[in-house]
Amino acid sequence: LEEKQKKINETLQTMNPNMKAHEQIKEIEERYEAVQQELSSAKQNSQDLTKQFEDVKQKRCELFNKCFDHVKGCIDEIYKELTCDPTKVEQSVGGSAYLTLNNQ
């Protein structure tokens, strides 16, 4: 009877790691879910930041072009005034200036 009990105890001890394996699998699955949620959140955050960046980039471009167009419209007249020679009444036209964009 003692021999049988000893064999049963040995069998139970070899089964214990398998019982713990189920708990370990559950823990790993929970960690996996947490990481998946964190990844999903990070992806969404990345998409939101990319959208914000693109919006700022577009707004910056629009404002620059608006400023450039204004300066472009005024520069020739201002340059003529700056380069005009007041001592020469007949030829007091002055120089000319213009702006162009080079998209490099």
C-alpha positions in Angstrom: 0.0 0.0 0.0 2.8 2.4 0.8 4.5 1.5 -2.5 1.3 2.4 -4.3 0.9 5.7 -2.4 4.5 6.6 -3.3 3.9 5.9 -7.0 0.7 8.0 -6.9 2.6 10.9 -5.2 5.3 10.7 -7.9 2.7 10.8 -10.6 1.0 13.8 -9.0 4.3 15.6 -8.8 5.0 15.1 -12.5 1.5 16.4 -13.2 2.0 19.7 -11.2 4.1 21.4 -13.9 1.3 20.7 -16.4 -1.2 22.3 -14.1 1.0 25.4 -13.8 1.4 25.5 -17.5 -2.3 26.4 -17.8 -1.8 29.3 -15.4 1.3 30.4 -17.3 -0.6 30.3 -20.6 -3.4 32.4 -19.2 -0.8 34.9 -17.9 0.9 35.0 -21.3 -2.4 35.5 -23.0 -3.3 38.4 -20.7 0.0 40.0 -21.3 -0.4 39.5 -25.1 -3.8 41.2 -24.9 -2.4 44.1 -23.0 0.4 44.5 -25.5 -2.1 44.3 -28.4 -4.1 47.0 -26.8 -1.0 49.1 -26.3 0.0 48.6 -29.9 -3.4 49.6 -31.1 -3.4 52.7 -29.0 0.1 53.6 -30.2 -0.9 53.1 -33.9 -3.9 55.4 -33.4 -1.8 58.0 -31.6 0.7 57.8 -34.5 -2.1 58.3 -37.1 -3.4 61.3 -35.1 0.0 62.9 -34.9 0.6 62.3 -38.6 -2.7 64.0 -39.4 -1.8 66.9 -37.1 1.6 67.2 -38.7 0.1 67.2 -42.2 -2.5 69.8 -41.2 0.3 72.1 -39.8 2.4 71.5 -42.9 -0.5 72.5 -45.2 -1.3 75.5 -43.2 2.3 76.6 -43.1 2.5 76.3 -46.9 -0.7 78.2 -47.4 0.5 81.1 -45.2 3.9 81.2 -46.9 2.3 81.3 -50.3 -0.1 84.1 -49.2 2.9 86.1 -47.8 5.0 85.4 -50.9 2.2 86.5 -53.3 1.8 89.7 -51.3 5.5 90.5 -51.4 5.7 89.5 -55.1 2.9 92.0 -55.9 4.7 94.9 -54.1 8.4 94.3 -54.7 8.6 95.9 -58.2 7.1 99.2 -57.2 9.1 99.4 -54.0 12.3 98.5 -55.8 11.6 101.2 -58.4 11.2 103.8 -55.7 14.4 102.7 -54.0 16.4 102.8 -57.2 14.9 106.0 -58.6 17.4 108.8 -59.1 15.6 112.0 -58.1 18.2 114.2 -59.8 17.2 112.9 -63.2 13.6 114.0 -63.6 13.2 112.6 -67.1 14.5 109.1 -66.3 13.3 108.7 -62.8 11.8 105.2 -63.4 14.3 103.2 -61.4 15.1 99.5 -61.7 12.8 96.5 -61.7 12.5 93.5 -59.5 10.5 90.3 -59.4 10.2 87.1 -57.3 9.8 83.5 -58.4 9.6 80.3 -56.4 12.0 77.5 -56.9 10.6 74.3 -55.4 13.7 72.3 -54.6 
